[in-house]
Amino acid sequence: MRGEFIAKYHRAVYEPLLIAGFGENIMDELFSRFAKLIAQLIEIETLEFTNIVLFMTKNP
C-alpha cells in the first residue's frame, strides 16, 4: 500500500517528462512496476527518502 502511495507522488513529478520522451502508453506499466519494487524495499528496510535513477532507451 505504501509503495503505491510513493509511486503516485513520483508519477506526478516524472510523468510529464517521461511522456514527452516515450509517450503515454508505458506509464501505467512503468509506475505499477515501480510501486511493486518500492513495496519490496519497504519490507526489507525503512525508507526515509526515495529517489529515482531511471535509464530508458526508446526502441526504434
TIMI-2910 file (N, C-alpha, C, CB; in pm, 1 decimal, decimal comma, always signed):
<rs>
+----------+----------+----------+----------+----------+----------+----------+----------+----------+----------+----------+----------+------+
!      n_x !      n_y !      n_z !     ca_x !     ca_y !     ca_z !      c_x !      c_y !      c_z !     cb_x !     cb_y !     cb_z ! resn !
+----------+----------+----------+----------+----------+----------+----------+----------+----------+----------+----------+----------+------+
!    +81,8 !   -119,2 !     +0,0 !     +0,0 !     +0,0 !     +0,0 !    +86,8 !   +126,4 !     +0,0 !    -93,4 !     -0,7 !   +120,5 !  Met !
!   +188,4 !   +128,7 !    +85,1 !   +273,8 !   +246,2 !    +89,9 !   +354,6 !   +261,9 !    -39,0 !   +367,3 !   +238,1 !   +209,9 !  Arg !
!   +388,1 !   +149,3 !   -102,6 !   +459,0 !   +154,8 !   -230,1 !   +377,2 !   +226,0 !   -336,0 !   +494,1 !    +14,9 !   -277,4 !  Gly !
!   +246,5 !   +200,9 !   -338,1 !   +157,6 !   +269,4 !   -432,6 !   +150,2 !   +418,5 !   -402,1 !    +16,8 !   +207,8 !   -428,4 !  Glu !
!   +146,2 !   +452,7 !   -275,1 !   +141,4 !   +592,6 !   -232,1 !   +265,6 !   +667,7 !   -280,5 !   +129,9 !   +601,8 !    -78,2 !  Phe !
!   +381,9 !   +607,9 !   -259,2 !   +507,2 !   +670,0 !   -302,6 !   +512,7 !   +679,8 !   -454,7 !   +628,0 !   +590,4 !   -250,1 !  Ile !
!   +469,7 !   +575,5 !   -523,3 !   +470,9 !   +575,1 !   -669,9 !   +381,4 !   +684,2 !   -727,0 !   +426,6 !   +438,9 !   -722,9 !  Ala !
!   +268,7 !   +710,3 !   -663,7 !   +178,1 !   +815,6 !   -712,0 !   +244,0 !   +952,6 !   -705,8 !    +48,7 !   +816,7 !   -630,1 !  Lys !
!   +317,3 !   +979,0 !   -598,2 !   +384,7 !  +1107,9 !   -587,3 !   +497,4 !  +1121,1 !   -689,1 !   +439,5 !  +1127,0 !   -446,6 !  Tyr !
!   +572,0 !  +1015,6 !   -710,1 !   +677,0 !  +1019,6 !   -811,8 !   +616,2 !  +1032,3 !   -951,4 !   +765,3 !   +893,6 !   -803,4 !  His !
!   +504,6 !   +967,7 !   -972,8 !   +438,2 !   +975,4 !  -1103,3 !   +395,9 !  +1118,8 !  -1133,5 !   +315,8 !   +881,8 !  -1107,5 !  Arg !
!   +346,6 !  +1189,1 !  -1034,1 !   +304,0 !  +1327,6 !  -1054,1 !   +419,8 !  +1415,3 !  -1101,8 !   +245,6 !  +1384,2 !   -924,4 !  Ala !
!   +539,4 !  +1385,3 !  -1055,2 !   +656,2 !  +1465,4 !  -1092,3 !   +715,0 !  +1420,6 !  -1226,2 !   +763,0 !  +1456,6 !   -983,1 !  Val !
!   +734,5 !  +1290,6 !  -1242,7 !   +809,9 !  +1239,6 !  -1357,1 !   +727,1 !  +1210,3 !  -1481,1 !   +880,1 !  +1116,9 !  -1317,5 !  Tyr !
!   +597,8 !  +1190,7 !  -1465,6 !   +517,0 !  +1150,8 !  -1580,7 !   +523,7 !  +1249,4 !  -1697,3 !   +374,3 !  +1134,1 !  -1538,1 !  Glu !
!   +510,5 !  +1379,7 !  -1675,5 !   +518,5 !  +1471,1 !  -1791,4 !   +651,7 !  +1461,3 !  -1866,0 !   +497,3 !  +1614,8 !  -1745,5 !  Pro !
!   +759,6 !  +1443,2 !  -1793,0 !   +890,6 !  +1430,2 !  -1857,3 !   +900,4 !  +1301,1 !  -1937,9 !  +1002,0 !  +1434,7 !  -1752,6 !  Leu !
!   +849,3 !  +1193,6 !  -1881,5 !   +855,9 !  +1064,4 !  -1949,3 !   +762,5 !  +1057,4 !  -2069,1 !   +822,6 !   +953,3 !  -1852,6 !  Leu !
!   +645,9 !  +1117,0 !  -2058,5 !   +552,4 !  +1118,4 !  -2171,8 !   +613,5 !  +1191,5 !  -2290,2 !   +418,9 !  +1184,7 !  -2131,8 !  Ile !
!   +683,4 !  +1301,4 !  -2263,1 !   +745,3 !  +1378,3 !  -2371,1 !   +846,4 !  +1293,9 !  -2448,7 !   +813,7 !  +1503,3 !  -2314,8 !  Ala !
!   +916,0 !  +1204,5 !  -2380,6 !  +1018,0 !  +1125,3 !  -2447,8 !   +972,2 !   +989,6 !  -2497,0 !  +1131,1 !  +1106,4 !  -2357,5 !  Gly !
!   +874,3 !   +930,3 !  -2427,4 !   +839,6 !   +791,7 !  -2457,1 !   +692,8 !   +768,3 !  -2487,4 !   +878,7 !   +706,4 !  -2343,7 !  Phe !
!   +611,2 !   +867,2 !  -2471,2 !   +468,4 !   +850,4 !  -2497,7 !   +392,6 !   +804,6 !  -2374,1 !   +447,6 !   +751,0 !  -2610,3 !  Gly !
!   +262,8 !   +809,2 !  -2384,0 !   +175,9 !   +782,5 !  -2270,0 !   +149,5 !   +633,5 !  -2248,0 !    +45,3 !   +854,2 !  -2288,5 !  Glu !
!   +177,0 !   +552,1 !  -2348,3 !   +140,3 !   +410,3 !  -2344,2 !   +207,1 !   +330,1 !  -2233,1 !   +173,3 !   +347,8 !  -2474,4 !  Asn !
!   +327,0 !   +367,3 !  -2192,8 !   +400,8 !   +286,5 !  -2096,0 !   +382,3 !   +330,1 !  -1951,6 !   +545,4 !   +289,6 !  -2129,1 !  Ile !
!   +316,5 !   +440,8 !  -1927,1 !   +311,5 !   +498,5 !  -1793,2 !   +249,3 !   +406,5 !  -1688,2 !   +235,1 !   +626,6 !  -1797,5 !  Met !
!   +136,9 !   +345,3 !  -1717,3 !    +71,4 !   +258,9 !  -1618,6 !   +161,1 !   +141,7 !  -1579,8 !    -62,2 !   +206,8 !  -1673,4 !  Asp !
!   +218,6 !    +77,2 !  -1678,8 !   +306,6 !    -37,5 !  -1652,3 !   +431,7 !     +5,3 !  -1575,9 !   +346,5 !   -105,9 !  -1784,1 !  Glu !
!   +491,7 !   +115,4 !  -1616,0 !   +613,6 !   +164,2 !  -1552,1 !   +590,8 !   +192,1 !  -1404,3 !   +663,6 !   +290,2 !  -1622,1 !  Leu !
!   +487,6 !   +267,1 !  -1372,0 !   +465,4 !   +304,9 !  -1232,9 !   +405,0 !   +191,4 !  -1150,8 !   +375,5 !   +426,1 !  -1226,1 !  Phe !
!   +342,1 !    +96,5 !  -1214,4 !   +297,1 !    -23,7 !  -1144,7 !   +418,3 !   -105,6 !  -1100,0 !   +204,1 !   -108,7 !  -1235,6 !  Ser !
!   +514,0 !   -119,9 !  -1188,6 !   +637,6 !   -191,3 !  -1154,0 !   +713,9 !   -117,3 !  -1044,7 !   +727,0 !   -208,5 !  -1278,6 !  Arg !
!   +718,6 !    +14,2 !  -1055,1 !   +788,1 !    +94,9 !   -954,8 !   +723,0 !    +77,1 !   -817,8 !   +787,8 !   +243,8 !   -995,3 !  Phe !
!   +590,8 !    +77,6 !   -811,5 !   +519,7 !    +58,7 !   -684,8 !   +553,5 !    -77,2 !   -623,4 !   +367,6 !    +71,0 !   -706,0 !  Ala !
!   +561,4 !   -180,9 !   -705,9 !   +595,6 !   -314,8 !   -655,7 !   +738,3 !   -318,6 !   -601,9 !   +578,6 !   -419,8 !   -766,8 !  Lys !
!   +831,1 !   -254,1 !   -672,1 !   +969,8 !   -250,5 !   -625,3 !   +982,1 !   -176,2 !   -492,8 !  +1059,3 !   -184,9 !   -730,2 !  Leu !
!   +913,6 !    -64,5 !   -480,6 !   +916,8 !    +12,2 !   -355,9 !   +856,8 !    -69,8 !   -242,6 !   +841,0 !   +145,9 !   -371,7 !  Ile !
!   +746,6 !   -138,7 !   -268,3 !   +683,8 !   -222,8 !   -165,8 !   +780,6 !   -331,4 !   -118,3 !   +554,2 !   -287,2 !   -220,4 !  Ala !
!   +856,3 !   -390,2 !   -210,7 !   +954,7 !   -492,1 !   -173,0 !  +1065,6 !   -432,2 !    -87,4 !  +1014,6 !   -557,5 !   -298,1 !  Gln !
!  +1111,3 !   -313,0 !   -122,3 !  +1215,7 !   -247,3 !    -43,9 !  +1167,4 !   -212,0 !    +96,1 !  +1263,7 !   -121,8 !   -115,1 !  Leu !
!  +1043,1 !   -170,2 !   +107,5 !   +987,7 !   -134,1 !   +238,0 !   +984,9 !   -255,7 !   +330,7 !   +845,7 !    -75,5 !   +222,2 !  Ile !
!   +961,9 !   -373,8 !   +276,2 !   +962,7 !   -495,7 !   +357,1 !  +1101,6 !   -525,4 !   +413,1 !   +913,7 !   -614,0 !   +274,1 !  Glu !
!  +1204,4 !   -488,1 !   +340,0 !  +1342,0 !   -518,0 !   +379,4 !  +1397,2 !   -413,4 !   +475,9 !  +1431,3 !   -526,8 !   +256,0 !  Ile !
!  +1371,5 !   -286,8 !   +449,6 !  +1429,3 !   -179,4 !   +529,8 !  +1336,0 !    -59,4 !   +535,3 !  +1565,2 !   -137,8 !   +473,7 !  Glu !
!  +1362,8 !    +28,1 !   +630,6 !  +1285,4 !   +150,9 !   +644,8 !  +1335,6 !   +253,1 !   +543,4 !  +1295,2 !   +206,9 !   +789,8 !  Thr !
!  +1244,0 !   +310,2 !   +467,6 !  +1280,6 !   +412,5 !   +369,5 !  +1241,2 !   +549,1 !   +422,9 !  +1212,7 !   +385,5 !   +232,4 !  Leu !
!  +1337,8 !   +639,5 !   +427,4 !  +1307,0 !   +776,1 !   +465,8 !  +1285,5 !   +863,0 !   +342,6 !  +1418,7 !   +833,7 !   +552,7 !  Glu !
!  +1363,8 !   +837,5 !   +239,4 !  +1355,6 !   +914,4 !   +116,6 !  +1358,8 !   +817,9 !     -1,1 !  +1471,0 !  +1018,2 !   +107,3 !  Phe !
!  +1294,5 !   +856,6 !   -108,3 !  +1303,7 !   +777,2 !   -230,5 !  +1342,9 !   +868,2 !   -345,5 !  +1169,8 !   +704,5 !   -260,7 !  Thr !
!  +1434,2 !   +820,9 !   -424,5 !  +1475,6 !   +890,5 !   -545,8 !  +1476,3 !   +789,7 !   -659,1 !  +1615,9 !   +957,6 !   -529,0 !  Asn !
!  +1454,7 !   +838,8 !   -777,6 !  +1455,1 !   +751,7 !   -894,2 !  +1577,6 !   +783,1 !   -978,7 !  +1324,9 !   +768,3 !   -977,0 !  Ile !
!  +1650,2 !   +679,2 !  -1012,5 !  +1752,3 !   +688,2 !  -1115,8 !  +1701,7 !   +596,7 !  -1225,6 !  +1898,5 !   +646,9 !  -1063,3 !  Val !
!  +1667,3 !   +655,8 !  -1337,3 !  +1597,1 !   +583,3 !  -1441,5 !  +1675,6 !   +591,1 !  -1571,4 !  +1455,1 !   +638,7 !  -1460,5 !  Leu !
!  +1706,7 !   +475,8 !  -1627,2 !  +1772,9 !   +468,2 !  -1756,7 !  +1678,8 !   +396,9 !  -1851,8 !  +1910,9 !   +394,7 !  -1747,1 !  Phe !
!  +1636,6 !   +465,5 !  -1954,2 !  +1544,3 !   +406,5 !  -2051,0 !  +1593,9 !   +438,0 !  -2190,8 !  +1399,2 !   +458,9 !  -2030,5 !  Met !
!  +1570,7 !   +345,6 !  -2280,2 !  +1601,2 !   +369,9 !  -2420,5 !  +1476,0 !   +344,4 !  -2502,2 !  +1718,7 !   +280,6 !  -2469,2 !  Thr !
!  +1463,7 !   +418,6 !  -2607,0 !  +1348,3 !   +407,1 !  -2695,3 !  +1377,1 !   +302,9 !  -2802,0 !  +1313,7 !   +543,6 !  -2759,9 !  Lys !
!  +1286,1 !   +208,7 !  -2819,2 !  +1300,7 !   +111,4 !  -2927,5 !  +1273,0 !   +179,7 !  -3060,7 !  +1205,3 !     -9,4 !  -2907,0 !  Asn !
!  +1354,9 !   +148,6 !  -3162,7 !  +1332,4 !   +213,1 !  -3293,2 !  +1204,9 !   +167,4 !  -3359,9 !  +1448,4 !   +186,3 !  -3385,3 !  Pro !
+----------+----------+----------+----------+----------+----------+----------+----------+----------+----------+----------+----------+------+
</rs>
